[in-house]
Amino acid sequence: MARILIIDHEDQVRRMLRVALESAGYEVVEARHGQEGVKLYRAAPADLVITV
């Protein structure tokens, strides 16, 4: 299944997206800001990046 990286500074937004996507079977990784997101992406690239 696809790996999805969510980047957003609001915990509730990340949580809502994570729950919905994981229930659909996706692997989800979260980052609080862009720098953290870039670091996570470089360590293990995602198939899709969502920034809100």
PQR file of N, CA, C, O and H, with PARSE charges and radii, in Angstrom:
ATOM      1  N   MET A   1       0.849  -1.176   0.000 -0.4000 1.5000
ATOM      2  CA  MET A   1       0.000   0.000   0.000 -0.0000 2.0000
ATOM      3  C   MET A   1       0.896   1.241   0.000  0.5500 1.7000
ATOM      4  O   MET A   1       2.047   1.182   0.432 -0.5500 1.4000
ATOM      5  N   ALA A   2       0.379   2.323  -0.470 -0.4000 1.5000
ATOM      6  CA  ALA A   2       1.139   3.565  -0.598 -0.0000 2.0000
ATOM      7  C   ALA A   2       1.482   4.164   0.766  0.5500 1.7000
ATOM      8  O   ALA A   2       0.756   4.000   1.747 -0.5500 1.4000
ATOM      9  H   ALA A   2      -0.556   2.371  -0.821  0.4000 1.0000
ATOM     10  N   ARG A   3       2.602   4.853   0.785 -0.4000 1.5000
ATOM     11  CA  ARG A   3       3.064   5.574   1.980 -0.0000 2.0000
ATOM     12  C   ARG A   3       2.748   7.046   1.772  0.5500 1.7000
ATOM     13  O   ARG A   3       3.102   7.625   0.744 -0.5500 1.4000
ATOM     14  H   ARG A   3       3.191   4.986  -0.012  0.4000 1.0000
ATOM     15  N   ILE A   4       2.075   7.657   2.760 -0.4000 1.5000
ATOM     16  CA  ILE A   4       1.639   9.045   2.644 -0.0000 2.0000
ATOM     17  C   ILE A   4       2.266   9.871   3.760  0.5500 1.7000
ATOM     18  O   ILE A   4       2.236   9.480   4.927 -0.5500 1.4000
ATOM     19  H   ILE A   4       1.788   7.188   3.595  0.4000 1.0000
ATOM     20  N   LEU A   5       2.826  11.004   3.395 -0.4000 1.5000
ATOM     21  CA  LEU A   5       3.407  11.952   4.346 -0.0000 2.0000
ATOM     22  C   LEU A   5       2.478  13.150   4.467  0.5500 1.7000
ATOM     23  O   LEU A   5       2.162  13.808   3.476 -0.5500 1.4000
ATOM     24  H   LEU A   5       2.850  11.322   2.447  0.4000 1.0000
ATOM     25  N   ILE A   6       2.042  13.427   5.698 -0.4000 1.5000
ATOM     26  CA  ILE A   6       1.186  14.578   5.967 -0.0000 2.0000
ATOM     27  C   ILE A   6       2.022  15.633   6.675  0.5500 1.7000
ATOM     28  O   ILE A   6       2.657  15.345   7.689 -0.5500 1.4000
ATOM     29  H   ILE A   6       2.298  12.892   6.503  0.4000 1.0000
ATOM     30  N   ILE A   7       2.026  16.845   6.153 -0.4000 1.5000
ATOM     31  CA  ILE A   7       2.757  17.956   6.761 -0.0000 2.0000
ATOM     32  C   ILE A   7       1.764  19.055   7.103  0.5500 1.7000
ATOM     33  O   ILE A   7       1.162  19.656   6.213 -0.5500 1.4000
ATOM     34  H   ILE A   7       1.510  17.080   5.329  0.4000 1.0000
ATOM     35  N   ASP A   8       1.594  19.314   8.389 -0.4000 1.5000
ATOM     36  CA  ASP A   8       0.693  20.377   8.836 -0.0000 2.0000
ATOM     37  C   ASP A   8       1.027  20.727  10.277  0.5500 1.7000
ATOM     38  O   ASP A   8       1.374  19.847  11.065 -0.5500 1.4000
ATOM     39  H   ASP A   8       2.083  18.826   9.112  0.4000 1.0000
ATOM     40  N   HIS A   9       0.928  21.997  10.627 -0.4000 1.5000
ATOM     41  CA  HIS A   9       1.272  22.433  11.973 -0.0000 2.0000
ATOM     42  C   HIS A   9       0.164  22.173  12.993  0.5500 1.7000
ATOM     43  O   HIS A   9       0.403  22.272  14.196 -0.5500 1.4000
ATOM     44  H   HIS A   9       0.646  22.712   9.986  0.4000 1.0000
ATOM     45  N   GLU A  10      -1.036  21.843  12.533 -0.4000 1.5000
ATOM     46  CA  GLU A  10      -2.146  21.606  13.449 -0.0000 2.0000
ATOM     47  C   GLU A  10      -2.308  20.112  13.737  0.5500 1.7000
ATOM     48  O   GLU A  10      -2.529  19.311  12.829 -0.5500 1.4000
ATOM     49  H   GLU A  10      -1.230  21.762  11.555  0.4000 1.0000
ATOM     50  N   ASP A  11      -2.194  19.757  15.017 -0.4000 1.5000
ATOM     51  CA  ASP A  11      -2.300  18.353  15.424 -0.0000 2.0000
ATOM     52  C   ASP A  11      -3.620  17.726  15.005  0.5500 1.7000
ATOM     53  O   ASP A  11      -3.640  16.588  14.536 -0.5500 1.4000
ATOM     54  H   ASP A  11      -2.015  20.409  15.755  0.4000 1.0000
ATOM     55  N   GLN A  12      -4.718  18.449  15.165 -0.4000 1.5000
ATOM     56  CA  GLN A  12      -6.039  17.901  14.845 -0.0000 2.0000
ATOM     57  C   GLN A  12      -6.189  17.579  13.364  0.5500 1.7000
ATOM     58  O   GLN A  12      -6.808  16.577  13.007 -0.5500 1.4000
ATOM     59  H   GLN A  12      -4.702  19.373  15.545  0.4000 1.0000
ATOM     60  N   VAL A  13      -5.636  18.406  12.515 -0.4000 1.5000
ATOM     61  CA  VAL A  13      -5.715  18.158  11.071 -0.0000 2.0000
ATOM     62  C   VAL A  13      -4.933  16.906  10.724  0.5500 1.7000
ATOM     63  O   VAL A  13      -5.426  16.045   9.996 -0.5500 1.4000
ATOM     64  H   VAL A  13      -5.133  19.220  12.805  0.4000 1.0000
ATOM     65  N   ARG A  14      -3.706  16.798  11.245 -0.4000 1.5000
ATOM     66  CA  ARG A  14      -2.896  15.606  10.986 -0.0000 2.0000
ATOM     67  C   ARG A  14      -3.580  14.357  11.514  0.5500 1.7000
ATOM     68  O   ARG A  14      -3.616  13.332  10.834 -0.5500 1.4000
ATOM     69  H   ARG A  14      -3.305  17.498  11.837  0.4000 1.0000
ATOM     70  N   ARG A  15      -4.120  14.436  12.713 -0.4000 1.5000
ATOM     71  CA  ARG A  15      -4.780  13.289  13.333 -0.0000 2.0000
ATOM     72  C   ARG A  15      -5.983  12.830  12.499  0.5500 1.7000
ATOM     73  O   ARG A  15      -6.147  11.635  12.252 -0.5500 1.4000
ATOM     74  H   ARG A  15      -4.091  15.269  13.265  0.4000 1.0000
ATOM     75  N   MET A  16      -6.813  13.765  12.072 -0.4000 1.5000
ATOM     76  CA  MET A  16      -7.998  13.440  11.286 -0.0000 2.0000
ATOM     77  C   MET A  16      -7.604  12.743   9.977  0.5500 1.7000
ATOM     78  O   MET A  16      -8.177  11.716   9.614 -0.5500 1.4000
ATOM     79  H   MET A  16      -6.680  14.736  12.272  0.4000 1.0000
ATOM     80  N   LEU A  17      -6.622  13.315   9.280 -0.4000 1.5000
ATOM     81  CA  LEU A  17      -6.171  12.717   8.028 -0.0000 2.0000
ATOM     82  C   LEU A  17      -5.545  11.342   8.255  0.5500 1.7000
ATOM     83  O   LEU A  17      -5.800  10.405   7.498 -0.5500 1.4000
ATOM     84  H   LEU A  17      -6.156  14.149   9.575  0.4000 1.0000
ATOM     85  N   ARG A  18      -4.725  11.227   9.302 -0.4000 1.5000
ATOM     86  CA  ARG A  18      -4.074   9.947   9.607 -0.0000 2.0000
ATOM     87  C   ARG A  18      -5.108   8.851   9.850  0.5500 1.7000
ATOM     88  O   ARG A  18      -5.005   7.760   9.290 -0.5500 1.4000
ATOM     89  H   ARG A  18      -4.518  11.988   9.916  0.4000 1.0000
ATOM     90  N   VAL A  19      -6.099   9.142  10.683 -0.4000 1.5000
ATOM     91  CA  VAL A  19      -7.128   8.145  11.008 -0.0000 2.0000
ATOM     92  C   VAL A  19      -7.864   7.707   9.741  0.5500 1.7000
ATOM     93  O   VAL A  19      -8.057   6.512   9.517 -0.5500 1.4000
ATOM     94  H   VAL A  19      -6.182  10.029  11.139  0.4000 1.0000
ATOM     95  N   ALA A  20      -8.269   8.660   8.923 -0.4000 1.5000
ATOM     96  CA  ALA A  20      -9.000   8.340   7.698 -0.0000 2.0000
ATOM     97  C   ALA A  20      -8.147   7.516   6.738  0.5500 1.7000
ATOM     98  O   ALA A  20      -8.622   6.536   6.164 -0.5500 1.4000
ATOM     99  H   ALA A  20      -8.112   9.631   9.105  0.4000 1.0000
ATOM    100  N   LEU A  21      -6.900   7.909   6.566 -0.4000 1.5000
ATOM    101  CA  LEU A  21      -6.038   7.222   5.607 -0.0000 2.0000
ATOM    102  C   LEU A  21      -5.610   5.847   6.101  0.5500 1.7000
ATOM    103  O   LEU A  21      -5.561   4.899   5.318 -0.5500 1.4000
ATOM    104  H   LEU A  21      -6.514   8.705   7.033  0.4000 1.0000
ATOM    105  N   GLU A  22      -5.301   5.725   7.386 -0.4000 1.5000
ATOM    106  CA  GLU A  22      -4.924   4.413   7.925 -0.0000 2.0000
ATOM    107  C   GLU A  22      -6.100   3.444   7.869  0.5500 1.7000
ATOM    108  O   GLU A  22      -5.908   2.253   7.625 -0.5500 1.4000
ATOM    109  H   GLU A  22      -5.340   6.496   8.022  0.4000 1.0000
ATOM    110  N   SER A  23      -7.309   3.939   8.090 -0.4000 1.5000
ATOM    111  CA  SER A  23      -8.475   3.052   8.015 -0.0000 2.0000
ATOM    112  C   SER A  23      -8.707   2.563   6.586  0.5500 1.7000
ATOM    113  O   SER A  23      -9.350   1.536   6.371 -0.5500 1.4000
ATOM    114  H   SER A  23      -7.465   4.906   8.288  0.4000 1.0000
ATOM    115  N   ALA A  24      -8.180   3.306   5.613 -0.4000 1.5000
ATOM    116  CA  ALA A  24      -8.259   2.883   4.214 -0.0000 2.0000
ATOM    117  C   ALA A  24      -7.078   1.993   3.833  0.5500 1.7000
ATOM    118  O   ALA A  24      -6.985   1.537   2.693 -0.5500 1.4000
ATOM    119  H   ALA A  24      -7.658   4.140   5.787  0.4000 1.0000
ATOM    120  N   GLY A  25      -6.176   1.745   4.784 -0.4000 1.5000
ATOM    121  CA  GLY A  25      -5.070   0.828   4.547 -0.0000 2.0000
ATOM    122  C   GLY A  25      -3.741   1.451   4.175  0.5500 1.7000
ATOM    123  O   GLY A  25      -2.799   0.731   3.844 -0.5500 1.4000
ATOM    124  H   GLY A  25      -6.251   2.116   5.710  0.4000 1.0000
ATOM    125  N   TYR A  26      -3.641   2.760   4.221 -0.4000 1.5000
ATOM    126  CA  TYR A  26      -2.387   3.427   3.862 -0.0000 2.0000
ATOM    127  C   TYR A  26      -1.440   3.518   5.052  0.5500 1.7000
ATOM    128  O   TYR A  26      -1.873   3.570   6.203 -0.5500 1.4000
ATOM    129  H   TYR A  26      -4.407   3.344   4.491  0.4000 1.0000
ATOM    130  N   GLU A  27      -0.148   3.537   4.760 -0.4000 1.5000
ATOM    131  CA  GLU A  27       0.866   3.821   5.775 -0.0000 2.0000
ATOM    132  C   GLU A  27       0.997   5.341   5.831  0.5500 1.7000
ATOM    133  O   GLU A  27       1.169   5.989   4.799 -0.5500 1.4000
ATOM    134  H   GLU A  27       0.204   3.494   3.825  0.4000 1.0000
ATOM    135  N   VAL A  28       0.917   5.906   7.026 -0.4000 1.5000
ATOM    136  CA  VAL A  28       0.918   7.361   7.169 -0.0000 2.0000
ATOM    137  C   VAL A  28       2.064   7.803   8.076  0.5500 1.7000
ATOM    138  O   VAL A  28       2.304   7.215   9.131 -0.5500 1.4000
ATOM    139  H   VAL A  28       0.777   5.379   7.864  0.4000 1.0000
ATOM    140  N   VAL A  29       2.764   8.850   7.644 -0.4000 1.5000
ATOM    141  CA  VAL A  29       3.827   9.484   8.414 -0.0000 2.0000
ATOM    142  C   VAL A  29       3.449  10.950   8.567  0.5500 1.7000
ATOM    143  O   VAL A  29       2.929  11.560   7.633 -0.5500 1.4000
ATOM    144  H   VAL A  29       2.569   9.327   6.787  0.4000 1.0000
ATOM    145  N   GLU A  30       3.708  11.516   9.738 -0.4000 1.5000
ATOM    146  CA  GLU A  30       3.317  12.905  10.006 -0.0000 2.0000
ATOM    147  C   GLU A  30       4.526  13.783  10.306  0.5500 1.7000
ATOM    148  O   GLU A  30       5.514  13.337  10.890 -0.5500 1.4000
ATOM    149  H   GLU A  30       4.130  11.021  10.496  0.4000 1.0000
ATOM    150  N   ALA A  31       4.421  15.041   9.892 -0.4000 1.5000
ATOM    151  CA  ALA A  31       5.429  16.053  10.214 -0.0000 2.0000
ATOM    152  C   ALA A  31       4.706  17.335  10.617  0.5500 1.7000
ATOM    153  O   ALA A  31       3.660  17.667  10.060 -0.5500 1.4000
ATOM    154  H   ALA A  31       3.619  15.404   9.418  0.4000 1.0000
ATOM    155  N   ARG A  32       5.268  18.048  11.585 -0.4000 1.5000
ATOM    156  CA  ARG A  32       4.650  19.283  12.083 -0.0000 2.0000
ATOM    157  C   ARG A  32       4.980  20.504  11.241  0.5500 1.7000
ATOM    158  O   ARG A  32       4.242  21.490  11.258 -0.5500 1.4000
ATOM    159  H   ARG A  32       6.118  17.778  12.038  0.4000 1.0000
ATOM    160  N   HIS A  33       6.084  20.445  10.503 -0.4000 1.5000
ATOM    161  CA  HIS A  33       6.478  21.595   9.685 -0.0000 2.0000
ATOM    162  C   HIS A  33       7.306  21.107   8.502  0.5500 1.7000
ATOM    163  O   HIS A  33       7.709  19.946   8.442 -0.5500 1.4000
ATOM    164  H   HIS A  33       6.683  19.645  10.490  0.4000 1.0000
ATOM    165  N   GLY A  34       7.550  22.010   7.572 -0.4000 1.5000
ATOM    166  CA  GLY A  34       8.229  21.663   6.331 -0.0000 2.0000
ATOM    167  C   GLY A  34       9.599  21.055   6.496  0.5500 1.7000
ATOM    168  O   GLY A  34       9.937  20.091   5.810 -0.5500 1.4000
ATOM    169  H   GLY A  34       7.223  22.954   7.620  0.4000 1.0000
ATOM    170  N   GLN A  35      10.399  21.604   7.397 -0.4000 1.5000
ATOM    171  CA  GLN A  35      11.753  21.071   7.585 -0.0000 2.0000
ATOM    172  C   GLN A  35      11.716  19.624   8.061  0.5500 1.7000
ATOM    173  O   GLN A  35      12.491  18.786   7.600 -0.5500 1.4000
ATOM    174  H   GLN A  35      10.125  22.388   7.954  0.4000 1.0000
ATOM    175  N   GLU A  36      10.805  19.341   8.987 -0.4000 1.5000
ATOM    176  CA  GLU A  36      10.662  17.968   9.470 -0.0000 2.0000
ATOM    177  C   GLU A  36      10.170  17.067   8.333  0.5500 1.7000
ATOM    178  O   GLU A  36      10.626  15.932   8.189 -0.5500 1.4000
ATOM    179  H   GLU A  36      10.175  20.022   9.362  0.4000 1.0000
ATOM    180  N   GLY A  37       9.239  17.583   7.531 -0.4000 1.5000
ATOM    181  CA  GLY A  37       8.719  16.818   6.407 -0.0000 2.0000
ATOM    182  C   GLY A  37       9.791  16.469   5.393  0.5500 1.7000
ATOM    183  O   GLY A  37       9.836  15.344   4.896 -0.5500 1.4000
ATOM    184  H   GLY A  37       8.869  18.504   7.648  0.4000 1.0000
ATOM    185  N   VAL A  38      10.648  17.417   5.085 -0.4000 1.5000
ATOM    186  CA  VAL A  38      11.739  17.173   4.140 -0.0000 2.0000
ATOM    187  C   VAL A  38      12.686  16.113   4.700  0.5500 1.7000
ATOM    188  O   VAL A  38      13.128  15.229   3.967 -0.5500 1.4000
ATOM    189  H   VAL A  38      10.612  18.331   5.489  0.4000 1.0000
ATOM    190  N   LYS A  39      12.994  16.196   5.969 -0.4000 1.5000
ATOM    191  CA  LYS A  39      13.880  15.221   6.607 -0.0000 2.0000
ATOM    192  C   LYS A  39      13.276  13.818   6.522  0.5500 1.7000
ATOM    193  O   LYS A  39      13.966  12.861   6.171 -0.5500 1.4000
ATOM    194  H   LYS A  39      12.635  16.915   6.565  0.4000 1.0000
ATOM    195  N   LEU A  40      11.981  13.700   6.846 -0.4000 1.5000
ATOM    196  CA  LEU A  40      11.318  12.399   6.789 -0.0000 2.0000
ATOM    197  C   LEU A  40      11.263  11.871   5.356  0.5500 1.7000
ATOM    198  O   LEU A  40      11.463  10.680   5.120 -0.5500 1.4000
ATOM    199  H   LEU A  40      11.420  14.477   7.132  0.4000 1.0000
ATOM    200  N   TYR A  41      10.993  12.753   4.411 -0.4000 1.5000
ATOM    201  CA  TYR A  41      10.906  12.342   3.011 -0.0000 2.0000
ATOM    202  C   TYR A  41      12.260  11.856   2.497  0.5500 1.7000
ATOM    203  O   TYR A  41      12.331  10.865   1.770 -0.5500 1.4000
ATOM    204  H   TYR A  41      10.830  13.721   4.602  0.4000 1.0000
ATOM    205  N   ARG A  42      13.314  12.538   2.867 -0.4000 1.5000
ATOM    206  CA  ARG A  42      14.657  12.127   2.424 -0.0000 2.0000
ATOM    207  C   ARG A  42      15.054  10.792   3.031  0.5500 1.7000
ATOM    208  O   ARG A  42      15.739   9.996   2.389 -0.5500 1.4000
ATOM    209  H   ARG A  42      13.257  13.343   3.458  0.4000 1.0000
ATOM    210  N   ALA A  43      14.626  10.541   4.268 -0.4000 1.5000
ATOM    211  CA  ALA A  43      14.958   9.285   4.937 -0.0000 2.0000
ATOM    212  C   ALA A  43      14.203   8.112   4.319  0.5500 1.7000
ATOM    213  O   ALA A  43      14.750   7.017   4.186 -0.5500 1.4000
ATOM    214  H   ALA A  43      14.070  11.188   4.790  0.4000 1.0000
ATOM    215  N   ALA A  44      12.949   8.342   3.943 -0.4000 1.5000
ATOM    216  CA  ALA A  44      12.120   7.291   3.357 -0.0000 2.0000
ATOM    217  C   ALA A  44      11.044   7.967   2.507  0.5500 1.7000
ATOM    218  O   ALA A  44      10.000   8.353   3.033 -0.5500 1.4000
ATOM    219  H   ALA A  44      12.505   9.231   4.051  0.4000 1.0000
ATOM    220  N   PRO A  45      11.284   8.116   1.204 -0.5600 1.5000
ATOM    221  CA  PRO A  45      10.345   8.833   0.339  0.2800 2.0000
ATOM    222  C   PRO A  45       8.917   8.291   0.412  0.5500 1.7000
ATOM    223  O   PRO A  45       8.693   7.084   0.500 -0.5500 1.4000
ATOM    224  N   ALA A  46       7.974   9.209   0.373 -0.4000 1.5000
ATOM    225  CA  ALA A  46       6.544   8.852   0.377 -0.0000 2.0000
ATOM    226  C   ALA A  46       6.026   8.829  -1.059  0.5500 1.7000
ATOM    227  O   ALA A  46       6.587   9.467  -1.950 -0.5500 1.4000
ATOM    228  H   ALA A  46       8.156  10.190   0.302  0.4000 1.0000
ATOM    229  N   ASP A  47       4.960   8.090  -1.260 -0.4000 1.5000
ATOM    230  CA  ASP A  47       4.310   8.052  -2.565 -0.0000 2.0000
ATOM    231  C   ASP A  47       3.462   9.294  -2.800  0.5500 1.7000
ATOM    232  O   ASP A  47       3.229   9.704  -3.938 -0.5500 1.4000
ATOM    233  H   ASP A  47       4.505   7.572  -0.536  0.4000 1.0000
ATOM    234  N   LEU A  48       3.001   9.889  -1.689 -0.4000 1.5000
ATOM    235  CA  LEU A  48       2.158  11.072  -1.772 -0.0000 2.0000
ATOM    236  C   LEU A  48       2.472  11.968  -0.580  0.5500 1.7000
ATOM    237  O   LEU A  48       2.638  11.479   0.537 -0.5500 1.4000
ATOM    238  H   LEU A  48       3.190   9.556  -0.765  0.4000 1.0000
ATOM    239  N   VAL A  49       2.554  13.275  -0.812 -0.4000 1.5000
ATOM    240  CA  VAL A  49       2.759  14.253   0.271 -0.0000 2.0000
ATOM    241  C   VAL A  49       1.542  15.166   0.293  0.5500 1.7000
ATOM    242  O   VAL A  49       1.145  15.734  -0.724 -0.5500 1.4000
ATOM    243  H   VAL A  49       2.419  13.672  -1.720  0.4000 1.0000
ATOM    244  N   ILE A  50       0.956  15.291   1.494 -0.4000 1.5000
ATOM    245  CA  ILE A  50      -0.189  16.179   1.680 -0.0000 2.0000
ATOM    246  C   ILE A  50       0.250  17.326   2.575  0.5500 1.7000
ATOM    247  O   ILE A  50       0.709  17.104   3.695 -0.5500 1.4000
ATOM    248  H   ILE A  50       1.279  14.830   2.321  0.4000 1.0000
ATOM    249  N   THR A  51       0.111  18.546   2.087 -0.4000 1.5000
ATOM    250  CA  THR A  51       0.387  19.725   2.903 -0.0000 2.0000
ATOM    251  C   THR A  51      -0.901  20.546   2.958  0.5500 1.7000
ATOM    252  O   THR A  51      -1.537  20.803   1.936 -0.5500 1.4000
ATOM    253  H   THR A  51      -0.262  18.727   1.177  0.4000 1.0000
ATOM    254  N   VAL A  52      -1.259  20.941   4.146 -0.4000 1.5000
ATOM    255  CA  VAL A  52      -2.522  21.666   4.321 -0.0000 2.0000
ATOM    256  C   VAL A  52      -2.237  23.069   4.781  0.5500 1.7000
ATOM    257  O   VAL A  52      -3.164  23.851   4.989 -0.5500 1.4000
ATOM    258  H   VAL A  52      -0.742  20.732   4.976  0.4000 1.0000
TER
END
